[in-house]
């Protein structure tokens, strides 16, 4: 897209713009992280004792973006003053191709009964995370507004609370809910970009904190006095099954794994597009709040994730389950880590210094979310796993929740997916409640 501009636009072109080269660079980063994290002694062993490899897989690409070597999107300015906007397609590739493939491979050997035996704590922690977002928004507006009223002010379509409604939609549900909130409250779309920026920055910083916590989960569980017996039982059961069927895979088995994974990707996109197209007409026939509540049903991404997970669950009841011994979950983990790297690539740490007022609102908001989660975990003695996945199922959605869940064990990936799908379902209603409170807070 070429824009003819009348004002000076900064050229933000990174050093490397070719996705083929960027992908190779990201793979080198992942290789470096896994090579160094495999060291059993020396400085690297001490380093990874405190910092998990998953966090580094996320953080190293963020450093490359921050230093201008790569970028998720950029603006190139020609000598004649025309600006061309461009973006990397790697996150789209990873989230649309590799994520559904990973979901299939990592649920192939699923013990669904074991997942249900985890009990209701996962749902309680998810709902606590939702409550944290609903209450965190108005509290952030009140706190920041008492110090800097102009930061949360504005009139009409420029009112900041209208823009913050889109964050509520994103942090409870996902992109479809975020778009619904933009439509419901009619925020000035010329200002919408700053809300997207706050969304990306705050959500990614919070995810980084969650990932660091995974490396200290045992210590956190002791502090929470958590009972993680069911989680450990499921992990041990799945580990025993993996060891039982594990063997040196043949080329035929690897090709079958690839066929199942990417055949399911094709099927989930095909059926997802059909479902989205069919239900979009029904959703369009609705009106008012009802239409926006059910808008996620018209999202092909929602259906893609749901169908891919369902295919994996169905395969777990067949002989395909034994392909875990050929490395199904390991292959799925490779895809997940590539997705993590592309998510990290979206994080530019320099942007922390842009529009500090709104960023403070975002971080105060997320701090309330975290506080309520920690309080609930302490109250019901929920393990850190439930806290981390419950949070990311809200804030990160279907792309991030499975990543965090799989970091604990591949058998737990489905928990993240199920909670994220639930988030889509309640995202708009929760965001409307949050926005009503933010409007009251802004007027006080």
C-alpha positions as CSV (number, residue, x, y, z in Angstrom):
1,X,0.0,0.0,0.0
2,X,1.5,3.4,-1.0
3,X,0.5,6.5,0.9
4,X,1.1,10.1,-0.4
5,X,2.0,12.0,2.7
6,X,2.0,15.7,3.6
7,X,3.8,15.3,6.9
8,X,7.2,13.8,7.8
9,X,6.9,10.1,8.4
10,X,9.7,8.2,10.0
11,X,11.3,5.4,8.0
12,X,11.2,2.4,10.3
13,X,12.6,-0.2,7.8
14,X,14.6,-2.9,9.7
15,X,17.9,-4.2,8.7
16,X,16.4,-7.4,7.4
17,X,13.0,-7.4,5.7
18,X,13.1,-10.7,3.8
19,X,10.9,-13.2,5.7
20,X,13.0,-16.1,4.4
21,X,16.1,-14.7,6.0
22,X,14.2,-13.6,9.2
23,X,12.9,-17.1,9.6
24,X,16.4,-18.5,9.3
25,X,17.5,-16.0,11.9
26,X,14.7,-17.0,14.3
27,X,15.6,-20.7,13.9
28,X,19.3,-19.8,14.7
29,X,18.0,-18.1,17.8
30,X,16.0,-21.1,18.8
31,X,19.0,-23.4,18.1
32,X,21.2,-21.2,20.3
33,X,18.7,-21.3,23.1
34,X,18.3,-25.0,23.1
35,X,22.0,-25.7,22.7
36,X,22.9,-23.5,25.6
37,X,20.0,-24.7,27.8
38,X,21.1,-28.4,27.3
39,X,24.4,-27.7,29.1
40,X,24.5,-29.6,32.4
41,X,27.3,-27.5,34.0
42,X,29.0,-24.1,33.6
43,X,27.6,-20.6,33.4
44,X,24.8,-21.6,31.0
45,X,23.5,-24.2,33.4
46,X,23.4,-21.6,36.2
47,X,21.7,-19.1,33.9
48,X,18.9,-21.5,32.9
49,X,18.4,-22.5,36.5
50,X,16.6,-19.2,36.9
51,X,15.5,-18.3,33.3
52,X,13.5,-20.9,31.4
53,X,14.4,-21.7,27.8
54,X,10.8,-20.8,26.7
55,X,11.3,-17.2,28.0
56,X,14.6,-16.9,26.0
57,X,12.9,-18.3,22.9
58,X,10.6,-15.3,23.3
59,X,13.0,-12.7,24.5
60,X,15.9,-13.1,22.0
61,X,13.7,-12.3,19.0
62,X,12.4,-9.3,21.0
63,X,15.9,-8.0,21.3
64,X,16.4,-8.4,17.5
65,X,13.3,-6.3,17.0
66,X,14.3,-3.7,19.6
67,X,17.7,-3.2,17.9
68,X,16.1,-2.8,14.5
69,X,17.5,-5.9,12.9
70,X,14.0,-7.4,12.3
71,X,10.4,-6.0,12.7
72,X,6.9,-7.3,12.6
73,X,5.8,-4.3,10.5
74,X,7.5,-1.2,9.2
75,X,7.2,2.0,7.1
76,X,9.6,2.6,4.2
77,X,9.9,6.2,2.9
78,X,11.1,6.8,-0.6
79,X,13.1,9.7,-1.8
80,X,10.0,11.3,-3.3
81,X,8.3,11.3,0.1
82,X,5.9,8.4,-0.5
83,X,5.5,5.9,2.4
84,X,5.0,2.2,1.9
85,X,3.8,0.1,4.8
86,X,4.9,-3.5,4.9
87,X,4.8,-6.4,7.4
88,X,6.3,-9.8,8.1
89,X,4.1,-12.8,7.4
90,X,5.9,-15.1,9.8
91,X,3.5,-14.7,12.8
92,X,0.5,-15.4,10.4
93,X,2.3,-18.5,9.1
94,X,3.1,-19.8,12.6
95,X,-0.4,-19.1,14.0
96,X,-2.3,-20.4,11.0
97,X,-0.2,-23.3,10.0
98,X,2.0,-24.4,12.8
99,X,-0.3,-23.7,15.8
100,X,-3.1,-26.0,14.6
101,X,-0.6,-28.7,13.6
102,X,0.9,-28.5,17.1
103,X,-2.5,-28.8,18.7
104,X,-3.1,-32.0,16.8
105,X,0.3,-33.5,17.5
106,X,0.2,-32.5,21.2
107,X,-3.3,-33.9,21.8
108,X,-2.7,-37.1,19.8
109,X,-1.9,-39.0,23.0
110,X,-4.3,-37.1,25.2
111,X,-5.8,-38.7,28.3
112,X,-9.1,-36.7,28.3
113,X,-10.3,-38.4,31.5
114,X,-7.0,-37.3,33.2
115,X,-7.6,-33.7,32.0
116,X,-11.1,-33.7,33.5
117,X,-9.7,-35.2,36.7
118,X,-7.8,-31.9,37.2
119,X,-10.9,-30.6,38.7
120,X,-12.6,-27.2,38.7
121,X,-9.6,-25.1,39.8
122,X,-8.6,-24.4,36.2
123,X,-12.0,-22.8,35.6
124,X,-12.0,-20.9,38.8
125,X,-8.6,-19.4,38.0
126,X,-9.8,-18.5,34.5
127,X,-12.8,-16.7,36.0
128,X,-10.6,-15.0,38.5
129,X,-8.5,-13.8,35.6
130,X,-11.6,-12.5,33.9
131,X,-12.7,-10.7,37.0
132,X,-9.2,-9.2,37.2
133,X,-9.6,-7.7,33.8
134,X,-13.2,-6.4,34.4
135,X,-12.2,-4.8,37.7
136,X,-8.7,-3.8,36.7
137,X,-9.9,-1.4,33.9
138,X,-11.9,0.9,36.1
139,X,-9.4,0.8,38.9
140,X,-6.6,1.8,36.5
141,X,-8.7,4.6,35.1
142,X,-9.4,5.9,38.7
143,X,-5.7,5.6,39.8
144,X,-4.2,7.2,36.7
145,X,-7.0,9.7,36.4
146,X,-6.4,11.0,39.9
147,X,-2.8,11.8,38.9
148,X,-3.2,12.7,35.2
149,X,-6.9,13.3,34.3
150,X,-6.1,14.1,30.7
151,X,-4.6,10.7,30.2
152,X,-8.0,9.1,30.7
153,X,-10.1,12.0,29.4
154,X,-11.5,12.9,26.0
155,X,-15.0,13.5,24.7
156,X,-17.3,11.8,22.3
157,X,-15.6,9.3,20.0
158,X,-12.2,10.4,21.4
159,X,-13.0,9.4,24.9
160,X,-10.2,7.1,26.2
161,X,-12.7,4.8,28.0
162,X,-14.1,3.9,24.6
163,X,-10.6,3.0,23.4
164,X,-9.9,1.0,26.5
165,X,-13.0,-1.1,25.8
166,X,-11.1,-2.7,23.0
167,X,-8.4,-3.8,25.4
168,X,-11.0,-5.4,27.6
169,X,-12.4,-7.3,24.6
170,X,-8.9,-8.5,23.6
171,X,-7.8,-9.4,27.2
172,X,-10.9,-11.5,28.0
173,X,-11.6,-12.9,24.6
174,X,-9.6,-12.2,21.5
175,X,-9.4,-10.3,18.2
176,X,-13.1,-10.9,17.3
177,X,-14.2,-9.5,20.7
178,X,-11.8,-6.6,20.4
179,X,-13.3,-5.7,17.0
180,X,-16.8,-6.0,18.5
181,X,-16.0,-3.5,21.2
182,X,-14.6,-1.1,18.6
183,X,-17.9,-1.3,16.8
184,X,-20.1,-1.1,19.9
185,X,-18.5,2.0,21.4
186,X,-17.4,3.7,18.2
187,X,-13.9,4.8,19.3
188,X,-12.1,7.1,16.9
189,X,-10.3,4.7,14.6
190,X,-7.6,7.3,13.9
191,X,-6.6,6.9,17.6
192,X,-7.1,3.1,17.7
193,X,-3.5,2.4,16.9
194,X,-2.3,3.5,20.3
195,X,-4.7,1.1,21.9
196,X,-3.3,-1.7,19.8
197,X,0.2,-0.7,20.8
198,X,-0.8,-0.8,24.6
199,X,-2.4,-4.2,24.0
200,X,0.7,-5.7,22.4
201,X,3.2,-4.1,24.8
202,X,1.4,-4.9,28.1
203,X,0.2,-8.3,27.1
204,X,3.7,-9.4,25.9
205,X,5.4,-8.0,29.0
206,X,3.0,-9.9,31.2
207,X,3.5,-13.1,29.1
208,X,7.3,-12.7,29.7
209,X,6.7,-12.5,33.5
210,X,4.4,-15.6,33.3
211,X,7.2,-17.5,31.4
212,X,9.8,-16.6,33.9
213,X,7.5,-17.9,36.7
214,X,7.4,-21.3,35.0
215,X,11.0,-21.8,35.9
216,X,10.1,-21.1,39.6
217,X,6.8,-23.0,39.6
218,X,7.8,-25.5,42.3
219,X,8.8,-22.7,44.6
220,X,5.6,-20.7,43.8
221,X,3.5,-23.8,44.4
222,X,5.0,-24.2,47.9
223,X,4.3,-20.6,48.7
224,X,0.7,-21.0,47.5
225,X,0.4,-24.3,49.5
226,X,-1.0,-25.7,46.3
227,X,-2.1,-29.3,45.7
228,X,-0.8,-30.2,42.3
229,X,-1.3,-34.0,42.8
230,X,-3.7,-34.3,39.8
231,X,-1.3,-32.4,37.5
232,X,1.7,-34.5,38.6
233,X,-0.4,-37.7,38.2
234,X,-1.4,-36.8,34.7
235,X,2.2,-35.8,33.8
236,X,3.6,-39.1,35.2
237,X,1.0,-41.1,33.5
238,X,1.7,-39.5,30.1
239,X,5.4,-39.7,30.6
240,X,5.1,-43.4,31.4
241,X,3.0,-43.9,28.2
242,X,5.5,-42.0,26.1
243,X,8.4,-44.1,27.5
244,X,6.5,-47.3,26.9
245,X,5.8,-46.6,23.2
246,X,9.0,-44.6,22.5
247,X,11.2,-45.9,19.7
248,X,13.4,-44.8,16.9
249,X,10.9,-43.5,14.4
250,X,10.9,-44.7,10.8
251,X,10.6,-42.4,7.8
252,X,7.1,-43.8,7.2
253,X,6.0,-42.9,10.8
254,X,7.4,-39.4,10.4
255,X,5.6,-38.9,7.1
256,X,2.4,-40.2,8.7
257,X,2.8,-37.7,11.5
258,X,3.3,-34.9,9.0
259,X,0.2,-36.1,7.0
260,X,-2.0,-36.2,10.1
261,X,-0.8,-32.8,11.4
262,X,-1.0,-30.8,8.2
263,X,-3.9,-32.8,6.8
264,X,-5.7,-31.6,10.0
265,X,-4.5,-28.1,9.4
266,X,-6.1,-28.2,5.9
267,X,-9.3,-29.7,7.3
268,X,-9.5,-27.2,10.2
269,X,-9.1,-24.3,7.8
270,X,-11.6,-25.7,5.3
271,X,-14.2,-26.5,7.9
272,X,-13.4,-23.4,9.8
273,X,-14.0,-21.2,6.8
274,X,-17.3,-23.0,6.2
275,X,-18.5,-22.6,9.8
276,X,-17.4,-18.9,9.9
277,X,-19.1,-18.1,6.6
278,X,-22.3,-19.9,7.6
279,X,-22.5,-18.3,11.0
280,X,-21.5,-14.9,9.8
281,X,-24.8,-14.6,8.0
282,X,-26.6,-15.6,11.2
283,X,-24.6,-13.1,13.3
284,X,-25.2,-10.3,10.8
285,X,-28.9,-11.0,11.1
286,X,-28.8,-10.2,14.8
287,X,-28.7,-6.7,16.2
288,X,-27.3,-4.6,19.1
289,X,-25.4,-6.2,21.9
290,X,-26.6,-9.7,20.9
291,X,-24.8,-9.4,17.6
292,X,-21.5,-8.4,19.1
293,X,-21.7,-11.1,21.9
294,X,-21.8,-13.8,19.2
295,X,-19.5,-12.1,16.8
296,X,-16.7,-14.6,17.6
297,X,-18.7,-17.3,15.9
298,X,-17.9,-15.6,12.6
299,X,-14.2,-15.8,13.2
300,X,-12.4,-18.4,11.1
301,X,-9.5,-18.5,13.5
302,X,-11.8,-19.5,16.4
303,X,-13.2,-22.4,14.4
304,X,-9.7,-23.4,13.1
305,X,-8.4,-23.7,16.7
306,X,-11.5,-25.5,17.9
307,X,-11.6,-28.0,15.0
308,X,-7.9,-28.7,15.1
309,X,-8.2,-29.5,18.8
310,X,-11.2,-31.7,18.2
311,X,-9.4,-33.6,15.5
312,X,-6.5,-34.3,17.9
313,X,-8.9,-35.4,20.6
314,X,-10.7,-37.8,18.2
315,X,-7.3,-39.2,17.1
316,X,-6.4,-39.9,20.7
317,X,-9.1,-42.6,20.7
318,X,-7.5,-44.4,17.8
319,X,-4.2,-46.3,17.1
320,X,-2.8,-43.0,16.0
321,X,-2.2,-42.4,19.8
322,X,0.8,-44.7,19.6
323,X,2.5,-42.3,17.3
324,X,3.5,-40.4,20.4
325,X,6.3,-43.0,20.5
326,X,7.5,-41.6,17.2
327,X,7.8,-38.1,18.6
328,X,4.4,-36.5,18.0
329,X,4.5,-34.2,20.9
330,X,8.2,-33.3,20.3
331,X,7.4,-32.3,16.7
332,X,4.5,-30.3,18.1
333,X,6.8,-28.6,20.5
334,X,9.1,-27.5,17.7
335,X,6.1,-25.8,16.0
336,X,5.1,-24.2,19.3
337,X,8.6,-22.8,19.8
338,X,8.6,-21.3,16.3
339,X,5.3,-19.6,17.2
340,X,6.8,-18.3,20.4
341,X,9.7,-16.8,18.4
342,X,7.3,-15.0,16.1
343,X,5.4,-13.7,19.0
344,X,8.6,-12.4,20.6
345,X,9.4,-10.8,17.3
346,X,6.3,-8.5,17.8
347,X,7.8,-7.0,21.0
348,X,9.8,-3.8,20.6
349,X,11.0,-2.7,24.0
350,X,11.7,0.9,22.8
351,X,7.9,1.5,22.6
352,X,7.7,1.4,26.4
353,X,8.7,5.1,26.3
354,X,6.0,6.1,23.8
355,X,2.7,7.4,25.2
356,X,3.6,6.7,28.8
357,X,0.3,7.7,30.3
358,X,-1.7,5.0,28.5
359,X,1.0,2.5,29.1
360,X,0.8,3.1,32.8
361,X,-3.0,2.5,32.6
362,X,-2.3,-0.8,30.9
363,X,0.3,-1.9,33.5
364,X,-1.9,-0.9,36.4
365,X,-4.7,-2.8,34.8
366,X,-2.6,-5.9,34.4
367,X,-1.3,-5.6,38.0
368,X,-4.9,-5.8,39.3
369,X,-5.5,-8.8,37.1
370,X,-2.3,-10.4,38.5
371,X,-3.2,-9.5,42.1
372,X,-6.7,-11.1,41.9
373,X,-5.2,-14.2,40.3
374,X,-2.6,-14.6,43.0
375,X,-5.3,-14.0,45.7
376,X,-7.6,-16.6,44.3
377,X,-4.7,-19.1,43.8
378,X,-3.8,-18.6,47.5
379,X,-7.4,-18.9,48.6
380,X,-8.1,-22.2,46.8
381,X,-4.5,-23.4,46.8
382,X,-4.4,-23.7,43.0
383,X,-1.0,-24.6,41.4
384,X,0.9,-22.0,39.4
385,X,-0.1,-24.0,36.3
386,X,-3.7,-22.9,36.7
387,X,-2.7,-19.3,37.5
388,X,-0.5,-19.1,34.4
389,X,-2.9,-20.8,32.0
390,X,-6.0,-19.1,33.4
391,X,-4.3,-15.7,32.8
392,X,-3.1,-16.4,29.3
393,X,-6.4,-17.9,28.3
394,X,-7.8,-14.4,29.0
395,X,-5.0,-12.1,28.0
396,X,-3.2,-14.1,25.3
397,X,-6.1,-16.2,23.9
398,X,-5.8,-19.3,21.8
399,X,-2.3,-18.4,20.5
400,X,-0.7,-18.0,23.9
401,X,-2.6,-20.3,26.3
402,X,-1.5,-23.5,24.6
403,X,2.2,-22.3,24.7
404,X,2.1,-21.7,28.4
405,X,0.2,-25.0,29.1
406,X,2.6,-27.0,27.0
407,X,5.6,-25.6,28.9
408,X,4.5,-27.6,31.9
409,X,3.8,-30.7,29.9
410,X,2.5,-31.5,26.4
411,X,-0.5,-33.4,27.9
412,X,-1.7,-30.2,29.4
413,X,-1.9,-28.2,26.1
414,X,-5.6,-28.9,25.7
415,X,-6.4,-27.2,29.0
416,X,-5.1,-24.0,27.6
417,X,-7.1,-24.4,24.4
418,X,-10.4,-25.2,26.2
419,X,-10.1,-22.2,28.5
420,X,-9.1,-19.9,25.6
421,X,-12.2,-21.0,23.6
422,X,-14.3,-20.3,26.7
423,X,-12.8,-16.8,26.7
424,X,-14.0,-16.2,23.2
425,X,-17.5,-17.1,24.3
426,X,-17.7,-14.7,27.3
427,X,-15.3,-12.0,26.0
428,X,-17.7,-9.5,24.7
429,X,-20.1,-9.6,27.7
430,X,-17.2,-9.3,30.1
431,X,-15.8,-6.4,28.1
432,X,-19.1,-4.6,28.1
433,X,-19.3,-4.9,31.9
434,X,-15.7,-3.6,32.2
435,X,-16.4,-0.7,29.9
436,X,-19.5,0.3,31.8
437,X,-17.4,0.6,35.0
438,X,-14.6,2.4,33.1
439,X,-17.1,5.0,31.9
440,X,-18.3,5.6,35.4
441,X,-14.7,5.8,36.6
442,X,-13.8,8.3,33.9
443,X,-16.8,10.5,34.8
444,X,-16.0,10.6,38.5
